[in-house]
Amino acid sequence: MSAARLRLWCRGVVQGVGFRPLVHRLATELQLVGEVENVAGAVRLELQGERRSLELLLRRLPEALQPPGALEPLAPEWLPPLVPAPPGLRIAAATAQPLGAGLIAPSLAADLAPCPTCLAELHDPANRRHRYPFISCSQCGPRYSIASAEPYARAHTTLADFPLCPACQREFDDPGDRRFHAETIGCPACGPQLQWQGAGPGGGDPLAAALALLAAGGILALQGVGGFQLLVAASNGAVVARLRQRKQRPAKPLALLVADLEAIAPLVELSEPEKLQLQHPAAPIVLLRLRPGQRQPFAGVAPGSAALGVMLPASPLHQLLAAGFGRPLVATSGNRSGEPLCLEPAEALNRLAGIADGFLLHNRPIVRRLDDSVLQLIEGRPVLLRRARGYAPQALALQAPPGTALALGGDLKSAPALARGGRVWLAPLLGDLAGPLPQQLLGEGLEQLLERPGPGLAALACDGHPGYASHQLAAVAARRLGLPLQLVQHHRAHGLAVAAEHGLPLPLLVWACDGLGYGELAGASGHRLWGGELLWLTASGAERWACLRPFPLPGGERAMAEPRRAALGLLAAAGPEALGHPGAAACRAAFSPGDWQLLLQAIASGCHSPLCSSTGRLFDAAASLLDLCQRSSFEGEAGLLLEGLALQAPPPQVAPMPLLPAAGLELGWLDWQPLLHSLLNARAAGVAPQESAACFHASLAAGLAGAAAEAAGRLGATTVLLAGGCFQNRLLLELTATALRGAGLVPRWAEQLPSNDGGLALGQLWAALADLPITK
């Protein structure tokens, strides 16, 4: 057969996953010559040999690439062979393109936890990398967190200042070695080193000093993969309490780091799918429910929760710490509550000086902040609650419409998204944009994206709330660049994000349930604070079919952090009987008599007491009435406590939630008042709060499903999307999904990206792309 030349542009997850060594091995077996080069956004193959051998490579390559690598469909270009033929097979990388903040880096792979082979070498006394905390290979190690430029190459990372020793260089150059062209390798002779700052001998073993600090009940600041973490012994309640006090995180659950699954298996329900997720190269935190009857085993770690967040080591350094300590460790973000993650040693030594008792540092710089990813399993499938380390910056597994657009998401859990060439990249979680640093990172990232080579942006999208920092940043950029700015209503974006992920065409029915979002002035109440909305999503927008019956929030924004205010608003809307009901005693006791009367007057006059239809605030109100939480210290605390309590109860009674006619809504208001009276009566009768919490979940799920079924019957819909942060409550989601299936409907929810505002940008993108003109 005649000679030929093949050019391939390989896209997908193809850099930092051993793809070029794989191509080299296959091409060598098939006696092909040419070049394999990492370029921005792809790997370029230009290979020459017998046409039959090249065709065989095309068939074998997609089958041979193992996860986390992923190859998009190939489009081969056949060219005349070069004369003379290239002398051999060369692996290369194109010229560096600086990344800067690099919110979205299409060609880079996510950071990968240590593979089983590297872990075996780490613990092998005969191996030259025995106990070396930076061991890696082509299948594992840091990637995105250390990349200073693209495409992926050692010279484009913070390892550029660590030249390989002769032994490592031989491995790097040997096609038969598993570290062939593994860009992050090193060893004790040539790689990064640990450093210790704290009590104890400065010239000793830094790892031993860190373990001694943990054993003595100290707080360790660890320079991790994507920033600093704070570690303490999980079984030491006193040090956990001290960590919470110093970090200013009084109640939010903390994650556990364990060396292996045996350390946690006796305490939690651990299914095979959950084991697989824990052992995934992303090394996420996985929420595991406690075994029935099992109390929280570690005082102060996850108060009131029915689950523990658990992760396996994300790096060899984490493995050495977890295995060396021998018991579960708390591992939480290295910051004070509300501040961004510490990135550099100097920054950590300054900002964490009043929190940590010692610092385990190293001299391999981290380029970008990456918090730990978090997921839970729903019906055996992983559902991401926070998408960051281990997943970013990889593209989402979905097909986007044509066009290039950028969406900035919201101000809470900011995570912008870029659509280009039919693919979508979601940036890692930036956090809340209330502080100057997250706003600065978002601004810098936006500027760099606008300057990238390739197809220019056709549109920008953001939330419709004019007070959002993301909205204002997008508006300024759109004016400066002359781009159309798509303002996407908050709950429409939540629904579109689920539709986009599952590739579902419009129109579709969605229940969008969250804390609060900026709505449109419509309906009988004319309120703008939405959060429990049944929408019919169409190509032109969203028709509002139903919502939770509105109730006032005395104090406006203050009610977001004070469930007692949501409860007072609910009681006031229900009337004098509810306000004076014996079952409302816990809410009344949370106020002084003077404040109670002042707030009732404010509600009556409409002074700073806006109406809302928020599911999240309904959860708050129930938690206050059951005296679980009167003031919350973190978003979603009331819902977490209610869910934890509900899971301890037998199957509950279900209170009705009828639909009331309301102007401007096809179905009307989903009325919470019968449920409220059920809770008040149960409280007054001394019914266990566990039963009331279970009743609340079951009644709300039945009400949501009933309204959706009625709307679906009129519209001819068969699918119902469940969107918004309230559906991170696993119990509510599972109960609602079961009820919808019982009504003959198919429920869908977010899986690849968070259902909270961390996934909002995808829905905004879908709205913007739908409005773009189609060009040939």
C-alpha positions in Angstrom: 0.0 0.0 0.0 1.3 3.5 -0.8 2.7 6.0 1.8 0.5 8.8 3.1 0.6 11.6 5.6 -2.0 12.2 8.3 -2.8 15.4 10.2 -5.0 15.3 13.2 -6.1 17.9 15.6 -7.0 16.0 18.8 -9.2 17.8 21.2 -10.8 16.9 24.5 -8.9 16.0 27.6 -5.6 15.3 25.8 -2.9 17.3 27.6 -1.4 16.1 30.9 -3.0 12.7 30.7 -0.2 10.7 28.9 -1.7 11.2 25.4 1.5 12.1 23.6 3.3 9.1 25.0 0.4 6.9 24.0 0.5 8.3 20.4 4.3 7.7 20.4 3.8 4.1 21.5 1.1 3.3 18.9 3.0 5.1 16.1 6.2 3.3 16.9 4.4 -0.1 16.8 3.0 0.9 13.4 6.3 2.2 12.1 5.1 5.7 11.6 7.2 8.9 11.7 6.5 12.6 12.3 5.5 14.8 15.1 3.2 14.9 18.1 2.8 18.4 19.5 0.9 20.1 22.3 -0.7 23.3 21.0 -3.2 25.7 22.6 -6.5 23.7 22.9 -5.3 20.5 21.2 -2.6 18.0 20.4 -1.5 18.2 16.8 -0.4 14.9 15.1 1.4 14.9 11.8 2.3 11.3 11.0 3.6 9.6 7.9 3.8 6.0 6.9 1.8 3.3 5.2 -1.8 4.4 4.6 -3.1 1.1 6.2 -1.0 1.8 9.3 -2.3 5.3 9.6 -5.9 4.1 9.3 -5.2 1.5 12.0 -3.9 4.3 14.3 -7.2 6.2 13.7 -9.2 3.2 14.9 -7.0 2.3 17.9 -6.3 5.7 19.3 -9.8 6.4 20.8 -10.0 2.9 22.3 -6.5 3.1 23.8 -6.9 6.4 25.7 -7.9 5.7 29.3 -9.7 8.1 31.7 -9.3 10.8 32.7 -8.2 11.3 29.1 -11.1 11.9 26.7 -10.9 12.3 22.9 -13.5 14.2 20.8 -14.4 12.7 17.4 -11.5 12.9 15.0 -11.5 14.6 11.6 -8.5 13.3 9.6 -6.7 15.3 7.0 -4.9 13.3 4.4 -1.9 14.9 2.8 0.8 13.9 0.3 3.8 12.3 2.0 6.9 14.4 2.6 10.0 13.6 0.6 12.3 12.8 2.3 10.2 11.4 5.1 10.8 12.8 8.7 13.8 11.0 10.3 11.8 9.8 13.3 9.1 10.5 15.8 9.3 13.7 17.8 7.3 14.9 20.9 7.0 18.7 21.2 5.1 21.6 22.7 4.2 24.9 20.9 5.3 28.3 22.1 4.0 29.3 25.5 0.8 31.5 25.8 0.7 33.0 29.3 -2.3 32.1 31.3 -2.4 34.6 34.1 -5.6 34.1 36.2 -6.6 31.5 33.6 -10.2 31.1 34.7 -10.8 29.0 31.6 -7.9 27.1 30.0 -9.3 24.9 27.2 -6.2 22.8 26.6 -5.3 21.9 30.2 -6.1 18.9 32.3 -7.3 19.0 35.9 -5.1 18.1 38.8 -5.0 14.3 39.4 -4.7 12.5 42.7 -1.8 10.0 43.0 -2.3 6.8 40.9 -2.0 3.3 42.5 1.4 2.7 41.0 2.8 5.9 42.4 1.2 5.2 45.8 2.9 1.8 45.8 6.3 3.4 45.0 5.7 6.0 47.7 5.4 3.3 50.3 8.2 1.1 48.9 11.4 1.4 51.0 13.4 0.1 48.0 12.1 2.7 45.6 14.2 5.9 45.1 11.1 8.0 45.5 10.1 6.3 48.8 8.2 8.8 50.9 8.9 11.6 48.4 5.8 13.9 48.8 5.9 15.1 45.1 6.0 11.8 43.3 4.0 11.7 40.0 3.9 10.2 36.5 2.0 10.7 33.3 -1.2 9.5 34.9 -1.2 11.7 38.0 0.1 14.8 39.7 -0.6 18.6 39.6 -1.7 20.0 36.3 -4.0 23.1 36.2 -2.9 24.4 39.6 0.8 24.8 38.5 0.3 25.8 34.9 1.6 29.3 34.1 1.1 29.0 30.3 -0.4 26.8 27.7 0.0 24.4 26.0 0.9 21.9 28.7 4.7 21.4 29.1 7.1 21.4 32.0 8.6 24.7 30.9 5.1 26.2 31.1 4.6 25.2 34.8 6.1 26.2 38.1 8.3 23.2 37.8 10.3 25.0 35.1 12.8 26.0 37.8 13.5 22.3 38.8 15.7 20.8 36.1 15.6 17.0 36.0 18.5 15.0 37.4 20.2 12.4 35.1 18.0 9.5 36.6 14.8 11.4 36.0 15.9 12.6 32.6 16.5 9.0 31.5 12.9 8.1 32.5 11.6 11.1 30.8 13.4 10.2 27.5 12.7 6.5 27.5 9.6 5.5 25.4 9.4 2.3 27.4 9.2 4.0 30.8 5.9 4.9 32.4 7.3 8.4 33.1 8.1 9.0 29.4 7.4 12.7 28.8 5.7 12.9 32.2 6.1 16.7 32.7 5.7 16.9 36.5 8.2 14.2 37.6 11.1 14.8 40.0 12.7 13.0 42.9 14.5 13.9 46.2 17.6 14.9 44.2 16.0 17.3 41.8 12.4 18.1 42.7 10.6 20.4 45.2 11.2 20.1 48.9 9.2 20.5 52.1 9.9 23.2 54.6 8.7 23.6 58.2 7.7 26.8 60.0 6.7 26.4 63.6 7.6 24.9 66.9 10.2 22.2 67.0 13.7 21.8 65.5 14.0 23.8 62.3 16.5 21.5 60.7 14.5 18.3 61.3 12.1 16.4 59.1 9.2 18.8 58.2 6.7 16.0 57.8 7.6 14.6 61.2 7.2 18.0 62.8 3.8 18.4 61.2 2.6 15.0 62.4 3.9 15.8 65.9 1.9 19.1 65.9 -1.3 17.3 64.9 -0.8 14.6 67.5 -0.3 17.3 70.2 -3.6 18.9 69.3 -2.3 21.7 67.1 -3.7 23.3 64.0 -1.6 22.7 60.9 -1.5 25.0 57.8 -0.7 22.8 54.8 0.4 24.1 51.4 -1.9 21.8 49.4 -2.7 21.4 45.7 -4.7 24.5 44.9 -3.9 26.6 48.0 -3.6 26.3 51.8 -5.6 24.0 54.0 -6.1 23.8 57.8 -5.8 20.3 59.3 -6.6 19.1 62.8 -7.3 15.7 64.5 -10.9 15.0 63.9 -11.3 13.0 67.1 -10.0 15.9 69.2 -13.1 17.9 70.0 -11.2 20.7 71.7 -8.9 21.4 68.7 -11.9 21.3 66.3 -13.6 23.9 68.5 -10.5 26.0 68.6 -10.2 25.8 64.8 -13.8 26.9 64.4 -13.3 29.8 66.8 -10.1 31.0 65.1 -11.4 30.5 61.6 -14.7 32.1 62.5 -16.7 29.2 61.1 -19.0 28.3 64.0 -21.2 25.6 62.5 -20.6 24.8 58.8 -19.6 21.2 58.3 -15.9 20.4 57.9 -14.5 17.7 55.6 -12.5 14.7 56.7 -9.3 13.4 55.1 -8.6 9.7 55.5 -5.8 7.6 54.2 -8.1 4.8 53.1 -11.8 3.8 53.1 -11.3 1.4 56.0 -10.9 4.4 58.3 -14.5 5.6 57.7 -16.4 2.5 56.5 -17.8 1.5 59.9 -19.5 4.9 60.4 -21.2 5.6 57.1 -23.3 4.0 54.4 -20.7 3.3 51.6 -22.1 2.1 48.3 -20.0 0.9 45.4 -20.7 4.0 43.4 -19.6 6.1 46.3 -16.4 4.2 46.7 -15.7 4.8 43.0 -16.2 8.5 43.4 -13.9 8.6 46.4 -11.2 6.8 44.4 -11.7 8.9 41.3 -8.5 10.8 40.2 -10.3 14.1 41.0 -10.3 13.1 44.7 -13.5 15.0 45.6 -15.1 15.4 48.9 -18.0 12.9 48.9 -21.0 13.3 51.2 -21.7 10.0 52.9 -24.8 9.4 55.0 -24.2 8.1 58.5 -25.3 4.6 59.2 -28.9 4.3 60.7 -28.7 5.1 64.4 -25.1 6.4 64.1 -24.6 9.7 65.9 -22.0 12.1 64.6 -18.8 10.4 65.6 -16.6 13.5 65.7 -17.7 16.3 68.0 -18.0 19.6 66.2 -17.1 18.3 62.7 -20.6 18.3 61.1 -23.1 19.4 63.8 -26.7 18.5 62.9 -25.8 16.9 59.6 -26.9 13.4 58.6 -23.7 13.0 56.5 -19.9 13.3 56.7 -17.9 14.9 53.9 -15.0 12.5 53.2 -12.0 12.6 50.8 -9.1 10.5 50.0 -5.6 12.1 49.6 -5.4 14.5 46.6 -1.6 14.4 46.6 1.2 12.3 47.8 1.8 14.8 50.6 -1.8 14.4 51.8 -1.2 10.6 51.6 1.9 10.8 53.8 0.1 13.0 56.4 -3.1 10.9 56.5 -1.3 7.6 56.6 1.3 8.9 59.1 -1.4 10.2 61.5 -3.4 7.0 61.2 -6.8 8.5 62.1 -9.2 10.9 60.3 -8.1 14.5 59.9 -10.3 17.5 59.5 -9.1 19.3 56.3 -10.7 22.6 55.5 -9.8 25.7 53.4 -6.9 27.8 54.6 -8.6 31.1 55.3 -10.8 32.9 57.7 -14.5 32.4 56.9 -15.5 34.7 54.0 -12.0 35.3 52.8 -10.3 33.7 49.7 -8.0 30.7 50.0 -4.4 31.6 50.8 -2.2 30.8 47.8 1.5 31.7 48.6 3.6 30.9 51.7 4.2 34.5 52.5 0.4 35.2 52.3 -0.4 32.2 54.5 2.2 33.1 57.1 0.6 36.6 57.4 -3.1 35.8 57.1 -3.1 32.5 59.0 -0.8 33.6 61.8 -3.6 33.8 64.3 -5.1 30.5 63.2 -2.4 27.9 62.6 0.2 26.7 65.1 2.6 25.5 62.4 3.1 25.6 58.6 4.0 22.7 56.3 5.3 24.5 53.2 7.1 23.6 50.0 8.9 25.5 47.2 6.7 24.5 44.2 4.6 27.6 43.7 0.8 27.3 43.1 -0.5 29.5 40.3 -4.3 29.5 41.0 -6.6 29.0 43.8 -8.6 25.7 43.6 -10.9 24.7 46.5 -11.8 21.0 47.0 -14.7 19.8 44.8 -17.7 18.4 46.6 -20.3 15.8 45.4 -23.0 13.5 46.6 -24.7 10.5 44.9 -28.4 10.7 44.0 -29.9 7.4 42.8 -26.3 6.1 42.3 -25.2 8.9 40.1 -22.6 11.6 41.1 -24.0 15.1 41.5 -21.5 17.9 41.9 -22.1 20.5 44.6 -18.9 22.4 44.1 -16.8 22.1 40.9 -13.2 23.0 41.4 -10.0 21.0 42.0 -9.9 17.8 40.0 -12.6 18.9 37.5 -11.7 22.4 36.3 -10.7 23.4 33.7 -12.1 20.5 31.7 -15.0 21.0 29.3 -18.4 19.9 30.3 -19.7 16.7 28.6 -22.3 18.3 26.5 -22.8 19.7 23.0 -23.4 23.5 22.8 -25.1 25.4 20.0 -22.8 27.2 17.6 -21.4 30.6 18.6 -18.9 32.0 21.0 -20.3 33.6 24.2 -19.2 34.2 27.8 -21.5 34.2 30.8 -20.5 35.6 34.2 -23.0 33.7 36.4 -24.1 35.4 39.6 -22.4 37.0 42.6 -22.8 34.0 44.9 -20.6 31.0 44.1 -19.3 32.8 41.0 -18.2 30.5 38.2 -18.1 32.0 34.7 -18.6 29.8 31.6 -17.3 30.1 28.0 -18.9 28.5 24.9 -16.8 28.1 21.8 -16.8 25.6 18.9 -19.7 23.6 20.4 -18.0 23.1 23.7 -18.4 24.7 27.2 -15.9 25.3 29.9 -17.0 26.2 33.4 -14.4 28.1 35.5 -13.6 26.8 38.9 -15.5 28.3 41.8 -14.3 31.8 42.5 -16.5 32.2 45.6 -18.8 35.1 46.5 -18.1 38.4 44.8 -18.7 40.4 48.0 -14.9 40.9 48.6 -12.5 42.9 46.4 -10.2 39.9 45.7 -12.8 37.7 44.0 -14.0 40.7 42.0 -10.4 41.4 41.0 -9.9 37.7 39.9 -13.1 37.8 37.9 -12.1 41.1 36.2 -8.6 39.9 35.3 -10.0 36.6 34.0 -12.5 38.4 31.9 -9.9 40.6 30.4 -7.6 37.6 29.5 -10.5 35.7 27.9 -11.3 38.7 25.8 -7.7 38.9 24.6 -7.4 35.2 23.7 -6.7 34.2 20.1 -9.5 32.4 18.3 -13.1 33.3 17.5 -14.1 36.5 19.0 -16.9 36.8 21.5 -20.3 37.3 19.9 -22.2 38.0 23.2 -21.8 38.5 27.0 -24.5 37.2 29.4 -25.1 37.9 33.1 -27.8 37.9 35.7 -30.6 40.5 35.5 -30.0 41.9 38.9 -28.6 45.4 38.4 -26.9 45.4 41.8 -24.7 42.3 41.1 -21.0 43.0 40.7 -21.0 40.4 37.8 -23.8 42.3 36.1 -21.9 45.6 36.4 -18.7 44.1 35.1 -20.4 42.5 32.2 -22.2 45.8 31.3 -19.0 47.8 31.3 -17.2 45.1 29.1 -20.1 44.9 26.7 -20.2 48.7 26.2 -16.5 48.9 25.7 -16.4 46.0 23.2 -19.7 46.8 21.4 -21.1 43.4 22.3 -24.7 42.5 22.9 -25.4 41.9 26.6 -27.9 39.3 27.4 -29.6 39.8 30.8 -31.0 36.4 31.9 -33.6 36.1 34.6 -32.2 34.1 37.5 -34.6 31.2 37.6 -34.8 30.9 33.9 -31.1 30.5 33.9 -31.3 27.8 36.6 -33.7 25.8 34.4 -31.8 26.3 31.2 -28.6 25.0 32.9 -30.3 21.6 33.5 -31.8 21.6 30.0 -28.4 22.3 28.5 -26.6 19.6 30.5 -29.1 16.9 29.5 -29.4 18.1 25.9 -33.2 18.6 26.2 -35.0 20.8 23.6 -37.4 23.5 24.7 -40.2 24.0 25.8 -39.7 22.4 29.2 -41.3 22.7 32.6 -39.0 23.6 35.6 -39.4 24.0 39.3 -36.7 26.5 40.2 -36.3 26.5 44.0 -33.5 28.5 45.7 -32.8 31.2 48.4 -33.6 34.3 46.4 -33.3 35.6 42.9 -34.3 38.8 41.1 -37.6 38.2 39.4 -39.9 40.2 37.2 -42.7 42.4 38.4 -45.8 40.3 37.7 -48.7 38.6 39.3 -51.0 39.5 42.1 -48.3 40.4 44.6 -45.9 42.2 42.3 -43.0 40.9 44.3 -39.5 40.7 42.8 -37.8 38.3 45.3 -38.4 34.9 43.7 -37.2 31.4 44.8 -40.0 28.9 44.3 -41.1 29.2 40.7 -42.8 26.8 38.3 -41.8 28.0 34.9 -42.6 26.9 31.3 -39.3 27.5 29.5 -39.7 28.4 25.8 -37.3 29.6 23.1 -38.4 33.2 23.7 -38.3 33.2 27.5 -40.1 31.8 30.5 -43.8 31.7 31.4 -44.5 31.7 35.1 -47.2 29.1 35.9 -47.1 29.0 39.7 -45.0 30.0 42.7 -45.0 29.6 46.4 -47.5 31.8 48.1 -45.6 35.1 48.8 -44.8 36.1 52.4 -42.9 39.1 53.8 -39.3 39.2 54.9 -39.0 41.7 57.7 -35.7 43.5 57.5 -35.1 42.6 53.9 -31.6 41.3 53.5 -31.2 40.7 57.3 -33.8 37.9 57.0 -31.4 36.0 54.7 -29.2 35.2 57.8 -32.0 35.1 60.4 -34.5 32.3 60.0 -36.6 33.8 62.8 -37.4 36.7 60.6 -38.6 34.4 57.8 -40.8 32.6 60.4 -42.2 35.9 61.6 -43.1 36.9 58.1 -44.8 33.5 57.5 -46.8 33.8 60.7 -47.8 37.3 60.0 -49.0 36.4 56.5 -51.0 33.5 58.0 -52.8 35.8 60.4 -53.3 36.6 64.1 -54.1 32.9 65.0 -50.7 31.8 63.7 -48.9 34.6 65.4 -50.3 33.7 68.8 -50.3 29.9 68.3 -48.5 27.9 71.1 -46.5 26.1 68.4 -44.9 29.5 67.4 -43.3 29.9 70.9 -39.8 29.3 69.7 -40.0 32.0 67.1 -41.5 34.5 69.6 -38.9 33.7 72.1 -36.1 34.5 69.6 -37.2 38.2 69.7 -37.5 40.7 72.5 -41.2 41.8 72.9 -40.3 45.3 71.6 -38.6 43.9 68.5 -41.5 41.6 67.8 -44.0 44.4 67.8 -41.7 46.7 65.7 -41.3 44.1 63.1 -45.0 43.4 63.0 -45.6 47.1 62.4 -43.0 47.1 59.7 -44.7 44.2 58.0 -48.2 45.8 58.3 -46.9 49.0 56.7 -44.8 47.4 54.1 -41.7 49.1 55.5 -38.5 47.2 54.5 -40.5 44.0 54.4 -40.4 42.8 50.8 -42.5 39.9 49.7 -40.8 36.7 48.5 -41.7 33.4 47.1 -38.5 31.7 48.2 -38.2 28.0 49.0 -35.0 28.6 50.9 -36.7 31.1 53.2 -39.6 28.6 53.7 -36.9 26.1 55.0 -35.6 28.9 57.3 -39.1 29.5 58.7 -39.6 25.8 59.5 -36.2 25.6 61.2 -37.0 28.6 63.3 -40.4 27.2 64.4 -38.8 23.9 65.3 -36.1 25.9 67.2 -33.3 24.4 65.2 -31.8 27.7 64.0 -32.8 31.3 64.7 -29.7 32.9 63.3 -27.6 31.1 60.6 -23.9 31.3 60.3 -23.8 30.0 56.7 -26.0 29.8 53.7 -28.3 26.7 53.8 -27.7 26.0 57.5 -31.4 25.7 58.3 -32.0 23.3 55.4 -29.1 21.1 56.4 -30.4 20.9 60.0 -34.0 20.1 58.8 -32.8 17.4 56.5 -30.5 15.9 59.2 -33.5 15.7 61.6 -36.0 14.4 59.0 -33.8 11.4 58.2 -34.2 10.2 61.8 -38.0 10.0 61.5 -40.3 7.2 60.3 -42.4 7.8 57.2 -44.3 11.0 57.9 -47.8 12.4 57.5 -48.2 14.7 54.5 -49.9 18.0 54.9 -51.7 19.4 51.8 -50.3 22.3 49.8 -53.2 23.4 47.6 -53.0 25.8 44.7 -54.7 29.2 45.3 -55.8 31.3 42.3 -53.5 34.3 41.8 -53.6 37.0 39.1 -50.9 36.5 36.4 -50.3 32.9 37.1 -51.9 30.0 35.2 -52.1 27.8 38.3 -51.6 30.3 41.1 -49.9 30.1 44.4 -48.7 26.9 46.1 -50.1 27.5 49.5 -47.9 26.7 52.5 -50.5 27.6 55.2 -51.9 24.1 55.8 -48.3 22.9 56.2 -47.6 25.7 58.6 -50.6 24.9 60.7 -49.6 21.2 60.8 -46.1 22.2 62.1 -47.6 24.6 64.7 -50.1 22.0 65.9 -47.4 19.3 66.1 -45.1 21.6 68.0 -47.8 22.5 70.5 -48.7 18.8 71.0 -45.1 17.9 71.7 -44.6 15.8 68.6 -40.9 15.0 68.0 -39.2 17.6 65.9 -37.8 14.7 63.7 -41.4 13.9 62.7 -42.2 17.5 61.9 -39.0 17.9 59.8 -39.9 14.8 57.8 -43.5 16.1 57.4 -42.1 19.4 56.0 -39.9 17.6 53.4 -42.6 15.2 52.3 -45.3 17.8 52.1 -43.2 20.2 50.1 -42.1 17.5 47.7 -45.7 16.4 47.2 -46.8 20.0 46.7 -44.1 20.7 44.1 -44.9 17.4 42.2 -48.6 18.0 42.3 -48.4 21.4 40.8 -45.9 20.2 38.2 -48.2 17.3 37.3 -51.2 19.7 36.8 -49.1 22.0 34.6 -47.7 19.1 32.6 -51.2 17.8 32.0 -52.3 21.1 30.5 -49.1 21.7 28.5 -48.5 18.1 27.3 -45.1 18.0 29.0 -43.5 14.8 30.0 -40.3 16.0 31.7 -39.9 18.3 34.8 -36.5 19.9 35.6 -35.6 20.4 39.2 -33.2 23.4 39.5 -31.8 25.7 42.0 -29.9 25.4 45.2 -32.7 23.9 47.3 -32.4 20.7 45.3 -28.9 20.2 46.8 -31.0 18.9 49.7 -30.8 15.2 48.8 -34.0 14.2 50.7 -36.1 16.9 49.0 -34.7 16.0 45.6 -35.3 12.3 46.0 -38.8 12.7 47.4 -39.8 15.1 44.6 -38.3 12.9 41.9 -40.2 9.9 43.3 -43.5 11.8 43.4 -43.0 13.1 39.8 -42.4 9.5 38.6 -45.5 8.5 40.4 -47.4 11.0 38.3 -45.9 9.6 35.1 -43.3 12.4 34.6 -39.6 12.2 34.1 -37.5 14.3 36.6 -34.1 15.7 35.6 -31.6 17.7 37.7 -28.0 19.0 37.4 -25.2 16.5 37.8 -22.1 17.8 36.1 -22.4 21.2 37.7 -23.9 22.5 40.9 -27.7 23.2 41.0 -26.9 26.3 43.0 -25.6 29.6 41.6 -22.3 27.8 40.7 -24.1 26.4 37.6 -26.0 29.6 36.7 -23.6 30.6 33.9 -24.4 27.6 31.8 -28.1 28.6 31.7 -27.1 32.2 30.8 -24.9 30.9 28.0 -27.8 28.9 26.6 -30.0 32.0 26.5 -27.3 34.0 24.8 -26.5 31.3 22.2 -30.2 31.0 21.3 -30.2 34.7 20.4 -27.1 34.6 18.2 -27.6 34.7 14.5 -26.7 31.5 12.7 -23.9 32.1 10.2 -22.7 29.7 7.5 
